Amino acid sequence: MAKNEPKLIMGIDEAGRGALIGPLVVAGVVISKEDESKLKRHGVKDSKMLKPKKREELAEVIEKVAKSVIVLRVQPCKIDTLRSEGINLDRIEAIKMAEIIGMGEAEKIYVDSLTHNPKKFQNVLLEYLQNKELNLVVENYADETYTVVSAASIIAKVERDRAVQEIKDKVNFDFGVGYPHDERTIQFVEKLIRENRGKELPPFIRQSWVTIQILKENSLQRKLKEFLGLKLKEEEKIDYED
């Protein structure tokens, strides 16, 4: 190891940022710099490039090799509350990343940037850090560039998958991955909206998301059309009988 090389490094990544269902998961992995090559040899890489079974296997490897693994779940109801207070998703994630950094003892921290402007996100993150002089590397696609961030991405994704499965087991329904691009997810949310009839949706749904608001409005419009259609038929029947 080079003289100025850090002994302990940390990678931070998240899973579930844009989901409609289930928590946002932020994970941090601390390893010794010399163990980075060990993770790479095991096949640790960006979680999006791995199948679920392989991620599970690698998560076990990471937990054995790492000095520490820190995982935070941010539940949908908490996200909705913070957003109602004017704290956007970038800041929510920055707050949680700062908590993870505070719990670790790494000399250098690698963070996968949440925005297309890494410098801007780094400045947001620094607002929530007690130690402003930390050796931070905030980059786009850090989960593809740095093995330690890849490890964090795997841990976050495995934890997110577990959380989603817990919800599926509870509702006894396979709603897919919980993201708006999944038709099964949309159909499940539409079903919940119909069943709840204007009331608040279950706490595992991110009710502040625009997609949820649109689905609610669409449901209301359909109900209105059905009501107006029924009234029109009744009026036509009355006219006919008269």
N, C-alpha and C positions, 0 to 999 in steps of 0.2 A: 504493500500500500504506500502510495506517495506520501511525503511528509505532511502536506497540507490537506490531504484527503480526510473528509469527515469519517469518524468511526461509526456513528449511527446516522442513518438516513430514514426519512419518513415519506411515504407516498399517500396522497389523499385523493379519493374519487367518490362519486355518488351514483345512485341508481334510483330510478323512479321520478325523475324531475318533472316530466310532463304527463304523468299518469293521472287518470281520472279516479282510479280505485287503488287503495292501499297507500302505505307510507312512502315518504322520501327516505332513503337510507344513505347516510354519509359514513364512509369508513376510512380509517387510517391504519397503515401498517408500518411498523418500525422494524428495521433489520440492520444488522451490521453491514457495512459496505462490502465486506468480503463475501457475504452470503448472497449478494445479488446474482452472481454467476451461477450459484447453486439453484436458485429459483428459475433462472433462464434455462438451465439444463433440464429441469423438470417439465418445461414447456409453458411456463407462466407467460402469458401475453394478454392483450386487451380482451376483456370478457366477451365483447361482441363477436370475437372471432372463434369462440369456443362453444361447444354444445353443453347443455345443462349437466349431463353426467360428468363430463370432463371438468367443468367448473367445480362441481362438488368434490371431485377427487383432488383437484389442485388446492381447494380451500383448506383441506386437511393438511396438505404439505406446507402451505403458507403458515398455518397456525403452529406447526411444529418448528419451522425455521425461524419465524419472527420473534423478536424480543417482546413485542406487544402488538395486539390487534385491538383496535378500538372501533366500536360500531354504535352509531346513534340512529334510532328510528324517529322520524318526525311524522306524527300521525296527521291524517287529513284535517281533522277538526282543529288541530294546533295550527296548521298552515292557514286554514280559513280565518282563524282568530287573528293571527299576525298580519295577514293581508288586510283585514278590516281595520287594523291599526296603522295602515300605511307602510308596512314593512314588506317590500316585494320579495319575490322568490330568490333573487340573487343575494339579497341581504340575509334572508333566512339561512341559506346555505353557507354564506360567509360566517355567520354567527356560529353555526355548528362546526364548521371547519376550524374556527378559532378555538372552540372548546376542545376539539381533538388535539390540536397542536399544543394546547396548554397541558393536556394529560400525558403527552409523549415527552421524551427527553432527547429528541433527535437534534443533531447539529445542523442538518440541512433538510429542508422540507420541499418536496416536489408536489405541486398541485395542478390538477387538470382544470384549466380555465373554463368557466361556465359561459363566457361570452366571447365574441370575436375580437374583443379588445382586452388581452390579458393584463396589460398594464393598468387599465381601469379597474378590472376586478381585483388585482393585487392591492390597489389603493383602498378599495372597499374592505378587503380582508384585513388590512393593516389597522383599520379603524377599531376592530374588535380584538386586536392582539395587545396584550400587556407589554410584551417585548417587541418594540418596533425595529430592533436591530437584527432580527432573525435572518438567517440565510435562506431566503425564499426563492424558489424557481416556479413561476406561474406561467404555464404555456398551454396553447391549444394542442390537442392530441397528445398530451403528456402520457395518457394511458397506452399509447402506441410507442412512445419514445423511451420511457423509463420503466424498467422492470418492476421497480417498487410501486409505481403508480398502477401498473397492470395488476399487481397483486391486490392493491386496494380496490380496484374495479371488480375483481373476481369476488372478493369478500362482500362488497356492497351488493352485487347482483345476486349472489347466493342467499344473502339475508333477505333481500327484497322478494325473491322467489318463495322463500319460506313464509314470509308474511302474507303473500298473496294466497298461498295454499291454505294457510290458516283461515282466511276469509272464505275461500271456496268450501272448505270443510264445514264452516259455520252455517253458510247459506245453502249448502248442498246443491251447488250449481256451478258449472264450469263456464265462467265468463271470459275466458281467454287470458290475455296478458294484462288487461286493465288499462290499456292505452286507447286513445280515441281512434287510432287507425284500425283497431280490431273490431270487426262487425259484431262479434259475440259480446264484446264489452258494451257497445252502444245499445244493442238489443236488451241486455240485462239492465242497464241504467233506465232505458225507456220503460221496462217492466216495473222497476221500482217506483218510477215517477207515477205510473198509472195506479199502482197499489197504494201509494202514500197520499194521493189525491190532494196535492198542494201543501202537504206537511213537509217538515224537514226530512231529508233523506238520511239513511243510516250514517253513523260517524266514519265509516270507512270510505265514504265518497267525498271528493273534494268539491264542495258545493259552490265555492267561489270561482271555479273554472268557467270560462266563457262557454265552453262546449255544454256544460251542465245547464247553464242559463238558456242556451238555444234550445236544448232538448225539452226543457220545461215549457218554454214559449210555444214550441211546436205542438206539444201535448195539449196546452191550453187552447191553441187555435183549432186543433182537431175536435176538442170537446165543444168549442163554440160552434163550429160548423155542424157538428152532429146535432147540437141543441137547436140551431137555427133551421136545420133541415127538418127536424121533427116538428118544430112549430109551423113551418111552411106547409108540411103535409097536413097538420091539424087544421090550419086555416083553409087549405084547399078543400078538405073534407067538409068543413062547415059551409063554405061557399056552395059546394055541390049539393049539400043537403038542403040548403035554403032555396 
